[in-house]
Amino acid sequence: MRAVGGSAARSSAGEMARFRLEVGAGMLASIFSAVCIVLLNKSLFVSHHFNFPVTLTGWHMCFTAATLWSACKLGVFDFKKMPLGANIAFSLLDSVTMGFQNLSLGNNSVSFYQMCKLLVAPCTVVVQRMFFGEKLPSPAVSMALLLLLGGIGAATVSDVQLNPLGAFFGVASTMCVCFVTVLTNTMQKTHELTSFQMLLNVAPVEGIMLLVIGPVWDYWVVGATAYRDYQWSVPAARTVLGTCALAVGVNGATFFLLGKTSPVSYQVMGHLKTVLVLGGGFLLFDTDASLNNIVGVGMAFMGCLIYAFVKDREMRRALQQQEDRVAVGDGVK
């Protein structure tokens, strides 16, 4: 019986170590690809005057689909078909979400836009509870989230300006992001798909939707389209290809982390990236920082550490309870 229990303990410890390694690698890939694509997109929009973000997102999804299809053909992973209705519904919701995010950014102050991003984590908790029957976070996790979100808010939100249309787009964007985040996690489990299998299913559908919507949307916003009005150059084309390549990493890491962890944990990782970017700017580039900025970044970073510690402890406790149940079952036999 002790041999069986010891084997189960070693197995659980191995699973825990593997989980930490996979999530850590996913976080590094997510941080690297997200920071790089932001910088490259900024170069594309500012230096090359490419002002067609929705069309660009469609190219990103098509490039992601082509890359994953090639990897599938090379035997990196097996293809598994997702139900067509679920695929179309998810892809449509995700495409609409991208549209609302752009509208929210365009019709709100940066502070209100950032505040909407902060509301995603608590709203995700509510959505999971109301629509998917998930348990509410423990008091320790809730306190860590409160510390994290309060810190990010202190560091980034100031002088919030409201207008009715912008507020509508902000609320719509927040709710859509919550549902997309939760569905990315639950659909992988429901349809027994890996992160790359699900992404390969939805990427071409979203790409086609955005290729159709993109020119119309961009023309409505800027009065021009990438296909008809943009004056292409070799450097601009290279930059577009670079953003498409990085988008594969961003999309892959997003689906991977949402499949491995939880929607709320994924939001915490997103805020950790914000903390690292802000803190790095203060330390490395002499970015102007007020007392609120410094205290806020410190609070947020402490919230991230506490959240990680509490979730790790809860996971180890759950594994221990599972081992105890296995040991009791073996003892009964």
CORBELWO-V250931 format. One record per run of one state. SS is the DSSP state (A for helix, B for strand, O for the rest). FROM is the first residue (numbers start at 1). LEN is the number of residues. If there is no record, write none. Layout:
# CORBELWO-V250931
ss = (SS:SS)
from = (FROM:FROM)
len = (LEN:LEN)
This chain:
# CORBELWO-V250931
ss = (O:A:O:A:O:A:O:A:O:A:O:A:O:A:O:A:O:A:O:A:O)
from = (1:2:47:53:74:84:108:110:133:139:157:164:191:195:223:234:261:263:285:291:333)
len = (1:45:6:21:10:24:2:23:6:18:7:27:4:28:11:27:2:22:6:42:1)
